[in-house]
Amino acid sequence: MICTITLDNGGEFAAHKKVSEALNAEVFFAKPYASYQRGTNENTHGIIRRIWPKKMALGDLTEAEIRETEWLINTIPRKVLGG
């Protein structure tokens, strides 16, 4: 099975080669302004932003609030996964 990861072009992914090796996955970079190349990422952001609006200080969230949102994201049925 071939695993792939598609990343944004931000500096936070400078260690992408280490990640690729650790996960045994191919890493690709999305073209700038091509959000359609990062569908799951954009969908997940949409789910998060339904709960917490943009410009909200995410650092003020409690561990319980973060865990609850993780649970929501991970339990939503997704068409791509047959759900």
mmCIF file of the N, C-alpha and C atoms, coordinates in Angstrom:
data_MODEL
# 
_entry.id   MODEL 
# 
loop_
_atom_site.group_PDB 
_atom_site.id 
_atom_site.type_symbol 
_atom_site.label_atom_id 
_atom_site.label_alt_id 
_atom_site.label_comp_id 
_atom_site.label_asym_id 
_atom_site.label_entity_id 
_atom_site.label_seq_id 
_atom_site.pdbx_PDB_ins_code 
_atom_site.Cartn_x 
_atom_site.Cartn_y 
_atom_site.Cartn_z 
_atom_site.occupancy 
_atom_site.B_iso_or_equiv 
_atom_site.pdbx_formal_charge 
_atom_site.auth_seq_id 
_atom_site.auth_comp_id 
_atom_site.auth_asym_id 
_atom_site.auth_atom_id 
_atom_site.pdbx_PDB_model_num 
ATOM 1   N N  . MET A 1 1  ? 0.846   -1.183 0.000  1.00 0.00 ? 1  MET A N  1 
ATOM 2   C CA . MET A 1 1  ? 0.000   0.000  0.000  1.00 0.00 ? 1  MET A CA 1 
ATOM 3   C C  . MET A 1 1  ? 0.890   1.245  0.000  1.00 0.00 ? 1  MET A C  1 
ATOM 4   N N  . ILE A 1 2  ? 0.604   2.152  -0.883 1.00 0.00 ? 2  ILE A N  1 
ATOM 5   C CA . ILE A 1 2  ? 1.358   3.398  -0.978 1.00 0.00 ? 2  ILE A CA 1 
ATOM 6   C C  . ILE A 1 2  ? 0.634   4.461  -0.169 1.00 0.00 ? 2  ILE A C  1 
ATOM 7   N N  . CYS A 1 3  ? 1.353   5.092  0.738  1.00 0.00 ? 3  CYS A N  1 
ATOM 8   C CA . CYS A 1 3  ? 0.796   6.187  1.532  1.00 0.00 ? 3  CYS A CA 1 
ATOM 9   C C  . CYS A 1 3  ? 1.389   7.489  1.028  1.00 0.00 ? 3  CYS A C  1 
ATOM 10  N N  . THR A 1 4  ? 0.544   8.511  0.981  1.00 0.00 ? 4  THR A N  1 
ATOM 11  C CA . THR A 1 4  ? 1.015   9.822  0.546  1.00 0.00 ? 4  THR A CA 1 
ATOM 12  C C  . THR A 1 4  ? 0.523   10.880 1.519  1.00 0.00 ? 4  THR A C  1 
ATOM 13  N N  . ILE A 1 5  ? 1.248   11.967 1.570  1.00 0.00 ? 5  ILE A N  1 
ATOM 14  C CA . ILE A 1 5  ? 0.876   13.125 2.372  1.00 0.00 ? 5  ILE A CA 1 
ATOM 15  C C  . ILE A 1 5  ? 1.021   14.338 1.470  1.00 0.00 ? 5  ILE A C  1 
ATOM 16  N N  . THR A 1 6  ? 0.006   15.190 1.454  1.00 0.00 ? 6  THR A N  1 
ATOM 17  C CA . THR A 1 6  ? 0.085   16.429 0.687  1.00 0.00 ? 6  THR A CA 1 
ATOM 18  C C  . THR A 1 6  ? 0.139   17.578 1.670  1.00 0.00 ? 6  THR A C  1 
ATOM 19  N N  . LEU A 1 7  ? 1.171   18.395 1.564  1.00 0.00 ? 7  LEU A N  1 
ATOM 20  C CA . LEU A 1 7  ? 1.409   19.479 2.506  1.00 0.00 ? 7  LEU A CA 1 
ATOM 21  C C  . LEU A 1 7  ? 1.235   20.842 1.853  1.00 0.00 ? 7  LEU A C  1 
ATOM 22  N N  . ASP A 1 8  ? 1.000   21.845 2.711  1.00 0.00 ? 8  ASP A N  1 
ATOM 23  C CA . ASP A 1 8  ? 1.061   23.228 2.264  1.00 0.00 ? 8  ASP A CA 1 
ATOM 24  C C  . ASP A 1 8  ? 2.522   23.571 2.043  1.00 0.00 ? 8  ASP A C  1 
ATOM 25  N N  . ASN A 1 9  ? 2.778   24.769 1.599  1.00 0.00 ? 9  ASN A N  1 
ATOM 26  C CA . ASN A 1 9  ? 4.144   25.179 1.311  1.00 0.00 ? 9  ASN A CA 1 
ATOM 27  C C  . ASN A 1 9  ? 4.773   26.000 2.427  1.00 0.00 ? 9  ASN A C  1 
ATOM 28  N N  . GLY A 1 10 ? 4.234   25.884 3.635  1.00 0.00 ? 10 GLY A N  1 
ATOM 29  C CA . GLY A 1 10 ? 4.737   26.666 4.755  1.00 0.00 ? 10 GLY A CA 1 
ATOM 30  C C  . GLY A 1 10 ? 6.053   26.143 5.306  1.00 0.00 ? 10 GLY A C  1 
ATOM 31  N N  . GLY A 1 11 ? 6.759   27.010 5.991  1.00 0.00 ? 11 GLY A N  1 
ATOM 32  C CA . GLY A 1 11 ? 8.034   26.666 6.596  1.00 0.00 ? 11 GLY A CA 1 
ATOM 33  C C  . GLY A 1 11 ? 7.928   25.611 7.682  1.00 0.00 ? 11 GLY A C  1 
ATOM 34  N N  . GLU A 1 12 ? 6.717   25.411 8.217  1.00 0.00 ? 12 GLU A N  1 
ATOM 35  C CA . GLU A 1 12 ? 6.533   24.407 9.266  1.00 0.00 ? 12 GLU A CA 1 
ATOM 36  C C  . GLU A 1 12 ? 6.764   22.987 8.754  1.00 0.00 ? 12 GLU A C  1 
ATOM 37  N N  . PHE A 1 13 ? 6.869   22.831 7.445  1.00 0.00 ? 13 PHE A N  1 
ATOM 38  C CA . PHE A 1 13 ? 7.097   21.512 6.861  1.00 0.00 ? 13 PHE A CA 1 
ATOM 39  C C  . PHE A 1 13 ? 8.535   21.344 6.361  1.00 0.00 ? 13 PHE A C  1 
ATOM 40  N N  . ALA A 1 14 ? 9.453   22.111 6.928  1.00 0.00 ? 14 ALA A N  1 
ATOM 41  C CA . ALA A 1 14 ? 10.846  22.046 6.494  1.00 0.00 ? 14 ALA A CA 1 
ATOM 42  C C  . ALA A 1 14 ? 11.449  20.657 6.715  1.00 0.00 ? 14 ALA A C  1 
ATOM 43  N N  . ALA A 1 15 ? 10.946  19.927 7.705  1.00 0.00 ? 15 ALA A N  1 
ATOM 44  C CA . ALA A 1 15 ? 11.485  18.592 8.004  1.00 0.00 ? 15 ALA A CA 1 
ATOM 45  C C  . ALA A 1 15 ? 10.678  17.497 7.314  1.00 0.00 ? 15 ALA A C  1 
ATOM 46  N N  . HIS A 1 16 ? 10.114  17.812 6.163  1.00 0.00 ? 16 HIS A N  1 
ATOM 47  C CA . HIS A 1 16 ? 9.243   16.856 5.479  1.00 0.00 ? 16 HIS A CA 1 
ATOM 48  C C  . HIS A 1 16 ? 9.955   15.556 5.120  1.00 0.00 ? 16 HIS A C  1 
ATOM 49  N N  . LYS A 1 17 ? 11.248  15.612 4.880  1.00 0.00 ? 17 LYS A N  1 
ATOM 50  C CA . LYS A 1 17 ? 11.972  14.374 4.542  1.00 0.00 ? 17 LYS A CA 1 
ATOM 51  C C  . LYS A 1 17 ? 12.007  13.417 5.728  1.00 0.00 ? 17 LYS A C  1 
ATOM 52  N N  . LYS A 1 18 ? 12.193  13.939 6.930  1.00 0.00 ? 18 LYS A N  1 
ATOM 53  C CA . LYS A 1 18 ? 12.185  13.102 8.131  1.00 0.00 ? 18 LYS A CA 1 
ATOM 54  C C  . LYS A 1 18 ? 10.810  12.480 8.340  1.00 0.00 ? 18 LYS A C  1 
ATOM 55  N N  . VAL A 1 19 ? 9.768   13.268 8.118  1.00 0.00 ? 19 VAL A N  1 
ATOM 56  C CA . VAL A 1 19 ? 8.396   12.766 8.262  1.00 0.00 ? 19 VAL A CA 1 
ATOM 57  C C  . VAL A 1 19 ? 8.142   11.667 7.241  1.00 0.00 ? 19 VAL A C  1 
ATOM 58  N N  . SER A 1 20 ? 8.564   11.907 6.022  1.00 0.00 ? 20 SER A N  1 
ATOM 59  C CA . SER A 1 20 ? 8.392   10.928 4.952  1.00 0.00 ? 20 SER A CA 1 
ATOM 60  C C  . SER A 1 20 ? 9.054   9.603  5.299  1.00 0.00 ? 20 SER A C  1 
ATOM 61  N N  . GLU A 1 21 ? 10.268  9.679  5.796  1.00 0.00 ? 21 GLU A N  1 
ATOM 62  C CA . GLU A 1 21 ? 10.997  8.464  6.157  1.00 0.00 ? 21 GLU A CA 1 
ATOM 63  C C  . GLU A 1 21 ? 10.372  7.766  7.357  1.00 0.00 ? 21 GLU A C  1 
ATOM 64  N N  . ALA A 1 22 ? 9.976   8.525  8.365  1.00 0.00 ? 22 ALA A N  1 
ATOM 65  C CA . ALA A 1 22 ? 9.403   7.948  9.582  1.00 0.00 ? 22 ALA A CA 1 
ATOM 66  C C  . ALA A 1 22 ? 8.078   7.249  9.307  1.00 0.00 ? 22 ALA A C  1 
ATOM 67  N N  . LEU A 1 23 ? 7.292   7.796  8.385  1.00 0.00 ? 23 LEU A N  1 
ATOM 68  C CA . LEU A 1 23 ? 5.972   7.236  8.077  1.00 0.00 ? 23 LEU A CA 1 
ATOM 69  C C  . LEU A 1 23 ? 5.982   6.332  6.852  1.00 0.00 ? 23 LEU A C  1 
ATOM 70  N N  . ASN A 1 24 ? 7.131   6.237  6.205  1.00 0.00 ? 24 ASN A N  1 
ATOM 71  C CA . ASN A 1 24 ? 7.243   5.476  4.970  1.00 0.00 ? 24 ASN A CA 1 
ATOM 72  C C  . ASN A 1 24 ? 6.164   5.914  3.970  1.00 0.00 ? 24 ASN A C  1 
ATOM 73  N N  . ALA A 1 25 ? 6.095   7.212  3.766  1.00 0.00 ? 25 ALA A N  1 
ATOM 74  C CA . ALA A 1 25 ? 5.079   7.792  2.884  1.00 0.00 ? 25 ALA A CA 1 
ATOM 75  C C  . ALA A 1 25 ? 5.732   8.799  1.944  1.00 0.00 ? 25 ALA A C  1 
ATOM 76  N N  . GLU A 1 26 ? 5.166   8.917  0.770  1.00 0.00 ? 26 GLU A N  1 
ATOM 77  C CA . GLU A 1 26 ? 5.627   9.934  -0.180 1.00 0.00 ? 26 GLU A CA 1 
ATOM 78  C C  . GLU A 1 26 ? 5.010   11.270 0.204  1.00 0.00 ? 26 GLU A C  1 
ATOM 79  N N  . VAL A 1 27 ? 5.786   12.331 0.113  1.00 0.00 ? 27 VAL A N  1 
ATOM 80  C CA . VAL A 1 27 ? 5.309   13.665 0.450  1.00 0.00 ? 27 VAL A CA 1 
ATOM 81  C C  . VAL A 1 27 ? 5.219   14.498 -0.827 1.00 0.00 ? 27 VAL A C  1 
ATOM 82  N N  . PHE A 1 28 ? 4.101   15.158 -0.983 1.00 0.00 ? 28 PHE A N  1 
ATOM 83  C CA . PHE A 1 28 ? 3.880   16.068 -2.098 1.00 0.00 ? 28 PHE A CA 1 
ATOM 84  C C  . PHE A 1 28 ? 3.507   17.427 -1.533 1.00 0.00 ? 28 PHE A C  1 
ATOM 85  N N  . PHE A 1 29 ? 3.771   18.469 -2.288 1.00 0.00 ? 29 PHE A N  1 
ATOM 86  C CA . PHE A 1 29 ? 3.393   19.810 -1.872 1.00 0.00 ? 29 PHE A CA 1 
ATOM 87  C C  . PHE A 1 29 ? 2.307   20.327 -2.798 1.00 0.00 ? 29 PHE A C  1 
ATOM 88  N N  . ALA A 1 30 ? 1.270   20.905 -2.187 1.00 0.00 ? 30 ALA A N  1 
ATOM 89  C CA . ALA A 1 30 ? 0.177   21.479 -2.965 1.00 0.00 ? 30 ALA A CA 1 
ATOM 90  C C  . ALA A 1 30 ? 0.646   22.754 -3.646 1.00 0.00 ? 30 ALA A C  1 
ATOM 91  N N  . LYS A 1 31 ? 0.054   23.035 -4.776 1.00 0.00 ? 31 LYS A N  1 
ATOM 92  C CA . LYS A 1 31 ? 0.351   24.291 -5.456 1.00 0.00 ? 31 LYS A CA 1 
ATOM 93  C C  . LYS A 1 31 ? -0.251  25.437 -4.646 1.00 0.00 ? 31 LYS A C  1 
ATOM 94  N N  . PRO A 1 32 ? 0.416   26.588 -4.630 1.00 0.00 ? 32 PRO A N  1 
ATOM 95  C CA . PRO A 1 32 ? -0.145  27.734 -3.914 1.00 0.00 ? 32 PRO A CA 1 
ATOM 96  C C  . PRO A 1 32 ? -1.546  28.081 -4.434 1.00 0.00 ? 32 PRO A C  1 
ATOM 97  N N  . TYR A 1 33 ? -2.439  28.385 -3.521 1.00 0.00 ? 33 TYR A N  1 
ATOM 98  C CA . TYR A 1 33 ? -3.823  28.779 -3.825 1.00 0.00 ? 33 TYR A CA 1 
ATOM 99  C C  . TYR A 1 33 ? -4.625  27.674 -4.507 1.00 0.00 ? 33 TYR A C  1 
ATOM 100 N N  . ALA A 1 34 ? -4.226  26.424 -4.317 1.00 0.00 ? 34 ALA A N  1 
ATOM 101 C CA . ALA A 1 34 ? -4.953  25.292 -4.906 1.00 0.00 ? 34 ALA A CA 1 
ATOM 102 C C  . ALA A 1 34 ? -5.537  24.448 -3.777 1.00 0.00 ? 34 ALA A C  1 
ATOM 103 N N  . SER A 1 35 ? -6.510  24.992 -3.059 1.00 0.00 ? 35 SER A N  1 
ATOM 104 C CA . SER A 1 35 ? -7.074  24.303 -1.900 1.00 0.00 ? 35 SER A CA 1 
ATOM 105 C C  . SER A 1 35 ? -7.696  22.959 -2.281 1.00 0.00 ? 35 SER A C  1 
ATOM 106 N N  . TYR A 1 36 ? -8.107  22.809 -3.530 1.00 0.00 ? 36 TYR A N  1 
ATOM 107 C CA . TYR A 1 36 ? -8.695  21.541 -3.971 1.00 0.00 ? 36 TYR A CA 1 
ATOM 108 C C  . TYR A 1 36 ? -7.691  20.391 -3.902 1.00 0.00 ? 36 TYR A C  1 
ATOM 109 N N  . GLN A 1 37 ? -6.405  20.711 -3.817 1.00 0.00 ? 37 GLN A N  1 
ATOM 110 C CA . GLN A 1 37 ? -5.388  19.666 -3.705 1.00 0.00 ? 37 GLN A CA 1 
ATOM 111 C C  . GLN A 1 37 ? -5.219  19.185 -2.262 1.00 0.00 ? 37 GLN A C  1 
ATOM 112 N N  . ARG A 1 38 ? -5.911  19.847 -1.332 1.00 0.00 ? 38 ARG A N  1 
ATOM 113 C CA . ARG A 1 38 ? -5.839  19.471 0.074  1.00 0.00 ? 38 ARG A CA 1 
ATOM 114 C C  . ARG A 1 38 ? -7.260  19.317 0.617  1.00 0.00 ? 38 ARG A C  1 
ATOM 115 N N  . GLY A 1 39 ? -8.037  18.487 -0.016 1.00 0.00 ? 39 GLY A N  1 
ATOM 116 C CA . GLY A 1 39 ? -9.456  18.353 0.311  1.00 0.00 ? 39 GLY A CA 1 
ATOM 117 C C  . GLY A 1 39 ? -9.749  17.998 1.753  1.00 0.00 ? 39 GLY A C  1 
ATOM 118 N N  . THR A 1 40 ? -9.097  16.980 2.294  1.00 0.00 ? 40 THR A N  1 
ATOM 119 C CA . THR A 1 40 ? -9.355  16.581 3.675  1.00 0.00 ? 40 THR A CA 1 
ATOM 120 C C  . THR A 1 40 ? -8.974  17.691 4.634  1.00 0.00 ? 40 THR A C  1 
ATOM 121 N N  . ASN A 1 41 ? -7.869  18.349 4.364  1.00 0.00 ? 41 ASN A N  1 
ATOM 122 C CA . ASN A 1 41 ? -7.421  19.458 5.196  1.00 0.00 ? 41 ASN A CA 1 
ATOM 123 C C  . ASN A 1 41 ? -8.458  20.570 5.226  1.00 0.00 ? 41 ASN A C  1 
ATOM 124 N N  . GLU A 1 42 ? -8.936  20.960 4.059  1.00 0.00 ? 42 GLU A N  1 
ATOM 125 C CA . GLU A 1 42 ? -9.912  22.040 3.984  1.00 0.00 ? 42 GLU A CA 1 
ATOM 126 C C  . GLU A 1 42 ? -11.240 21.635 4.620  1.00 0.00 ? 42 GLU A C  1 
ATOM 127 N N  . ASN A 1 43 ? -11.642 20.384 4.442  1.00 0.00 ? 43 ASN A N  1 
ATOM 128 C CA . ASN A 1 43 ? -12.874 19.894 5.054  1.00 0.00 ? 43 ASN A CA 1 
ATOM 129 C C  . ASN A 1 43 ? -12.764 19.924 6.574  1.00 0.00 ? 43 ASN A C  1 
ATOM 130 N N  . THR A 1 44 ? -11.627 19.488 7.095  1.00 0.00 ? 44 THR A N  1 
ATOM 131 C CA . THR A 1 44 ? -11.423 19.479 8.541  1.00 0.00 ? 44 THR A CA 1 
ATOM 132 C C  . THR A 1 44 ? -11.415 20.897 9.098  1.00 0.00 ? 44 THR A C  1 
ATOM 133 N N  . HIS A 1 45 ? -10.789 21.816 8.403  1.00 0.00 ? 45 HIS A N  1 
ATOM 134 C CA . HIS A 1 45 ? -10.821 23.221 8.837  1.00 0.00 ? 45 HIS A CA 1 
ATOM 135 C C  . HIS A 1 45 ? -12.251 23.732 8.886  1.00 0.00 ? 45 HIS A C  1 
ATOM 136 N N  . GLY A 1 46 ? -13.060 23.341 7.902  1.00 0.00 ? 46 GLY A N  1 
ATOM 137 C CA . GLY A 1 46 ? -14.465 23.755 7.880  1.00 0.00 ? 46 GLY A CA 1 
ATOM 138 C C  . GLY A 1 46 ? -15.216 23.252 9.096  1.00 0.00 ? 46 GLY A C  1 
ATOM 139 N N  . ILE A 1 47 ? -14.960 22.014 9.485  1.00 0.00 ? 47 ILE A N  1 
ATOM 140 C CA . ILE A 1 47 ? -15.610 21.442 10.669 1.00 0.00 ? 47 ILE A CA 1 
ATOM 141 C C  . ILE A 1 47 ? -15.176 22.204 11.916 1.00 0.00 ? 47 ILE A C  1 
ATOM 142 N N  . ILE A 1 48 ? -13.884 22.454 12.033 1.00 0.00 ? 48 ILE A N  1 
ATOM 143 C CA . ILE A 1 48 ? -13.369 23.176 13.199 1.00 0.00 ? 48 ILE A CA 1 
ATOM 144 C C  . ILE A 1 48 ? -13.958 24.578 13.267 1.00 0.00 ? 48 ILE A C  1 
ATOM 145 N N  . ARG A 1 49 ? -14.043 25.246 12.134 1.00 0.00 ? 49 ARG A N  1 
ATOM 146 C CA . ARG A 1 49 ? -14.541 26.626 12.110 1.00 0.00 ? 49 ARG A CA 1 
ATOM 147 C C  . ARG A 1 49 ? -16.047 26.721 12.348 1.00 0.00 ? 49 ARG A C  1 
ATOM 148 N N  . ARG A 1 50 ? -16.787 25.614 12.221 1.00 0.00 ? 50 ARG A N  1 
ATOM 149 C CA . ARG A 1 50 ? -18.201 25.631 12.614 1.00 0.00 ? 50 ARG A CA 1 
ATOM 150 C C  . ARG A 1 50 ? -18.318 25.745 14.129 1.00 0.00 ? 50 ARG A C  1 
ATOM 151 N N  . ILE A 1 51 ? -17.305 25.237 14.824 1.00 0.00 ? 51 ILE A N  1 
ATOM 152 C CA . ILE A 1 51 ? -17.309 25.245 16.282 1.00 0.00 ? 51 ILE A CA 1 
ATOM 153 C C  . ILE A 1 51 ? -16.591 26.477 16.824 1.00 0.00 ? 51 ILE A C  1 
ATOM 154 N N  . TRP A 1 52 ? -15.401 26.742 16.299 1.00 0.00 ? 52 TRP A N  1 
ATOM 155 C CA . TRP A 1 52 ? -14.584 27.857 16.756 1.00 0.00 ? 52 TRP A CA 1 
ATOM 156 C C  . TRP A 1 52 ? -14.329 28.798 15.592 1.00 0.00 ? 52 TRP A C  1 
ATOM 157 N N  . PRO A 1 53 ? -14.844 30.011 15.655 1.00 0.00 ? 53 PRO A N  1 
ATOM 158 C CA . PRO A 1 53 ? -14.700 30.942 14.523 1.00 0.00 ? 53 PRO A CA 1 
ATOM 159 C C  . PRO A 1 53 ? -13.268 31.412 14.310 1.00 0.00 ? 53 PRO A C  1 
ATOM 160 N N  . LYS A 1 54 ? -12.997 31.897 13.095 1.00 0.00 ? 54 LYS A N  1 
ATOM 161 C CA . LYS A 1 54 ? -11.683 32.467 12.783 1.00 0.00 ? 54 LYS A CA 1 
ATOM 162 C C  . LYS A 1 54 ? -11.401 33.609 13.746 1.00 0.00 ? 54 LYS A C  1 
ATOM 163 N N  . LYS A 1 55 ? -10.160 33.878 13.970 1.00 0.00 ? 55 LYS A N  1 
ATOM 164 C CA . LYS A 1 55 ? -9.654  34.921 14.857 1.00 0.00 ? 55 LYS A CA 1 
ATOM 165 C C  . LYS A 1 55 ? -9.896  34.625 16.330 1.00 0.00 ? 55 LYS A C  1 
ATOM 166 N N  . MET A 1 56 ? -10.458 33.449 16.639 1.00 0.00 ? 56 MET A N  1 
ATOM 167 C CA . MET A 1 56 ? -10.611 33.054 18.028 1.00 0.00 ? 56 MET A CA 1 
ATOM 168 C C  . MET A 1 56 ? -9.247  32.606 18.554 1.00 0.00 ? 56 MET A C  1 
ATOM 169 N N  . ALA A 1 57 ? -8.945  32.946 19.787 1.00 0.00 ? 57 ALA A N  1 
ATOM 170 C CA . ALA A 1 57 ? -7.670  32.568 20.393 1.00 0.00 ? 57 ALA A CA 1 
ATOM 171 C C  . ALA A 1 57 ? -7.729  31.092 20.781 1.00 0.00 ? 57 ALA A C  1 
ATOM 172 N N  . LEU A 1 58 ? -7.206  30.232 19.920 1.00 0.00 ? 58 LEU A N  1 
ATOM 173 C CA . LEU A 1 58 ? -7.271  28.794 20.177 1.00 0.00 ? 58 LEU A CA 1 
ATOM 174 C C  . LEU A 1 58 ? -6.445  28.390 21.393 1.00 0.00 ? 58 LEU A C  1 
ATOM 175 N N  . GLY A 1 59 ? -5.492  29.201 21.778 1.00 0.00 ? 59 GLY A N  1 
ATOM 176 C CA . GLY A 1 59 ? -4.687  28.921 22.956 1.00 0.00 ? 59 GLY A CA 1 
ATOM 177 C C  . GLY A 1 59 ? -5.476  28.981 24.251 1.00 0.00 ? 59 GLY A C  1 
ATOM 178 N N  . ASP A 1 60 ? -6.655  29.580 24.209 1.00 0.00 ? 60 ASP A N  1 
ATOM 179 C CA . ASP A 1 60 ? -7.493  29.687 25.403 1.00 0.00 ? 60 ASP A CA 1 
ATOM 180 C C  . ASP A 1 60 ? -8.389  28.471 25.614 1.00 0.00 ? 60 ASP A C  1 
ATOM 181 N N  . LEU A 1 61 ? -8.369  27.529 24.678 1.00 0.00 ? 61 LEU A N  1 
ATOM 182 C CA . LEU A 1 61 ? -9.227  26.354 24.794 1.00 0.00 ? 61 LEU A CA 1 
ATOM 183 C C  . LEU A 1 61 ? -8.717  25.416 25.886 1.00 0.00 ? 61 LEU A C  1 
ATOM 184 N N  . THR A 1 62 ? -9.663  24.745 26.538 1.00 0.00 ? 62 THR A N  1 
ATOM 185 C CA . THR A 1 62 ? -9.284  23.762 27.544 1.00 0.00 ? 62 THR A CA 1 
ATOM 186 C C  . THR A 1 62 ? -8.970  22.435 26.857 1.00 0.00 ? 62 THR A C  1 
ATOM 187 N N  . GLU A 1 63 ? -8.269  21.576 27.576 1.00 0.00 ? 63 GLU A N  1 
ATOM 188 C CA . GLU A 1 63 ? -7.966  20.243 27.054 1.00 0.00 ? 63 GLU A CA 1 
ATOM 189 C C  . GLU A 1 63 ? -9.255  19.492 26.736 1.00 0.00 ? 63 GLU A C  1 
ATOM 190 N N  . ALA A 1 64 ? -10.270 19.660 27.580 1.00 0.00 ? 64 ALA A N  1 
ATOM 191 C CA . ALA A 1 64 ? -11.561 18.980 27.369 1.00 0.00 ? 64 ALA A CA 1 
ATOM 192 C C  . ALA A 1 64 ? -12.228 19.469 26.088 1.00 0.00 ? 64 ALA A C  1 
ATOM 193 N N  . GLU A 1 65 ? -12.169 20.755 25.806 1.00 0.00 ? 65 GLU A N  1 
ATOM 194 C CA . GLU A 1 65 ? -12.762 21.295 24.575 1.00 0.00 ? 65 GLU A CA 1 
ATOM 195 C C  . GLU A 1 65 ? -12.046 20.750 23.345 1.00 0.00 ? 65 GLU A C  1 
ATOM 196 N N  . ILE A 1 66 ? -10.750 20.652 23.426 1.00 0.00 ? 66 ILE A N  1 
ATOM 197 C CA . ILE A 1 66 ? -9.977  20.124 22.298 1.00 0.00 ? 66 ILE A CA 1 
ATOM 198 C C  . ILE A 1 66 ? -10.303 18.651 22.086 1.00 0.00 ? 66 ILE A C  1 
ATOM 199 N N  . ARG A 1 67 ? -10.345 17.867 23.156 1.00 0.00 ? 67 ARG A N  1 
ATOM 200 C CA . ARG A 1 67 ? -10.667 16.433 23.054 1.00 0.00 ? 67 ARG A CA 1 
ATOM 201 C C  . ARG A 1 67 ? -12.068 16.222 22.483 1.00 0.00 ? 67 ARG A C  1 
ATOM 202 N N  . GLU A 1 68 ? -13.016 17.046 22.894 1.00 0.00 ? 68 GLU A N  1 
ATOM 203 C CA . GLU A 1 68 ? -14.386 16.928 22.383 1.00 0.00 ? 68 GLU A CA 1 
ATOM 204 C C  . GLU A 1 68 ? -14.436 17.179 20.872 1.00 0.00 ? 68 GLU A C  1 
ATOM 205 N N  . THR A 1 69 ? -13.692 18.174 20.426 1.00 0.00 ? 69 THR A N  1 
ATOM 206 C CA . THR A 1 69 ? -13.656 18.467 18.996 1.00 0.00 ? 69 THR A CA 1 
ATOM 207 C C  . THR A 1 69 ? -12.923 17.381 18.229 1.00 0.00 ? 69 THR A C  1 
ATOM 208 N N  . GLU A 1 70 ? -11.853 16.843 18.807 1.00 0.00 ? 70 GLU A N  1 
ATOM 209 C CA . GLU A 1 70 ? -11.167 15.705 18.174 1.00 0.00 ? 70 GLU A CA 1 
ATOM 210 C C  . GLU A 1 70 ? -12.150 14.553 17.983 1.00 0.00 ? 70 GLU A C  1 
ATOM 211 N N  . TRP A 1 71 ? -12.916 14.266 19.020 1.00 0.00 ? 71 TRP A N  1 
ATOM 212 C CA . TRP A 1 71 ? -13.891 13.172 18.950 1.00 0.00 ? 71 TRP A CA 1 
ATOM 213 C C  . TRP A 1 71 ? -14.894 13.437 17.833 1.00 0.00 ? 71 TRP A C  1 
ATOM 214 N N  . LEU A 1 72 ? -15.397 14.672 17.761 1.00 0.00 ? 72 LEU A N  1 
ATOM 215 C CA . LEU A 1 72 ? -16.362 15.029 16.717 1.00 0.00 ? 72 LEU A CA 1 
ATOM 216 C C  . LEU A 1 72 ? -15.766 14.819 15.334 1.00 0.00 ? 72 LEU A C  1 
ATOM 217 N N  . ILE A 1 73 ? -14.576 15.329 15.118 1.00 0.00 ? 73 ILE A N  1 
ATOM 218 C CA . ILE A 1 73 ? -13.925 15.208 13.808 1.00 0.00 ? 73 ILE A CA 1 
ATOM 219 C C  . ILE A 1 73 ? -13.713 13.739 13.441 1.00 0.00 ? 73 ILE A C  1 
ATOM 220 N N  . ASN A 1 74 ? -13.279 12.942 14.403 1.00 0.00 ? 74 ASN A N  1 
ATOM 221 C CA . ASN A 1 74 ? -12.946 11.539 14.132 1.00 0.00 ? 74 ASN A CA 1 
ATOM 222 C C  . ASN A 1 74 ? -14.159 10.626 14.034 1.00 0.00 ? 74 ASN A C  1 
ATOM 223 N N  . THR A 1 75 ? -15.342 11.089 14.427 1.00 0.00 ? 75 THR A N  1 
ATOM 224 C CA . THR A 1 75 ? -16.528 10.229 14.371 1.00 0.00 ? 75 THR A CA 1 
ATOM 225 C C  . THR A 1 75 ? -17.532 10.658 13.307 1.00 0.00 ? 75 THR A C  1 
ATOM 226 N N  . ILE A 1 76 ? -17.267 11.738 12.610 1.00 0.00 ? 76 ILE A N  1 
ATOM 227 C CA . ILE A 1 76 ? -18.163 12.155 11.522 1.00 0.00 ? 76 ILE A CA 1 
ATOM 228 C C  . ILE A 1 76 ? -18.018 11.164 10.370 1.00 0.00 ? 76 ILE A C  1 
ATOM 229 N N  . PRO A 1 77 ? -19.121 10.590 9.901  1.00 0.00 ? 77 PRO A N  1 
ATOM 230 C CA . PRO A 1 77 ? -19.023 9.683  8.740  1.00 0.00 ? 77 PRO A CA 1 
ATOM 231 C C  . PRO A 1 77 ? -18.504 10.445 7.521  1.00 0.00 ? 77 PRO A C  1 
ATOM 232 N N  . ARG A 1 78 ? -17.603 9.829  6.802  1.00 0.00 ? 78 ARG A N  1 
ATOM 233 C CA . ARG A 1 78 ? -17.027 10.475 5.612  1.00 0.00 ? 78 ARG A CA 1 
ATOM 234 C C  . ARG A 1 78 ? -17.252 9.590  4.387  1.00 0.00 ? 78 ARG A C  1 
ATOM 235 N N  . LYS A 1 79 ? -17.734 10.220 3.365  1.00 0.00 ? 79 LYS A N  1 
ATOM 236 C CA . LYS A 1 79 ? -18.034 9.501  2.116  1.00 0.00 ? 79 LYS A CA 1 
ATOM 237 C C  . LYS A 1 79 ? -16.808 8.774  1.590  1.00 0.00 ? 79 LYS A C  1 
ATOM 238 N N  . VAL A 1 80 ? -15.651 9.412  1.662  1.00 0.00 ? 80 VAL A N  1 
ATOM 239 C CA . VAL A 1 80 ? -14.422 8.827  1.142  1.00 0.00 ? 80 VAL A CA 1 
ATOM 240 C C  . VAL A 1 80 ? -14.057 7.528  1.877  1.00 0.00 ? 80 VAL A C  1 
ATOM 241 N N  . LEU A 1 81 ? -14.540 7.385  3.120  1.00 0.00 ? 81 LEU A N  1 
ATOM 242 C CA . LEU A 1 81 ? -14.263 6.201  3.912  1.00 0.00 ? 81 LEU A CA 1 
ATOM 243 C C  . LEU A 1 81 ? -15.452 5.225  3.920  1.00 0.00 ? 81 LEU A C  1 
ATOM 244 N N  . GLY A 1 82 ? -16.450 5.498  3.069  1.00 0.00 ? 82 GLY A N  1 
ATOM 245 C CA . GLY A 1 82 ? -17.600 4.623  2.966  1.00 0.00 ? 82 GLY A CA 1 
ATOM 246 C C  . GLY A 1 82 ? -18.647 4.850  4.044  1.00 0.00 ? 82 GLY A C  1 
ATOM 247 N N  . GLY A 1 83 ? -18.561 6.007  4.733  1.00 0.00 ? 83 GLY A N  1 
ATOM 248 C CA . GLY A 1 83 ? -19.476 6.274  5.852  1.00 0.00 ? 83 GLY A CA 1 
ATOM 249 C C  . GLY A 1 83 ? -20.645 7.124  5.517  1.00 0.00 ? 83 GLY A C  1 
# 
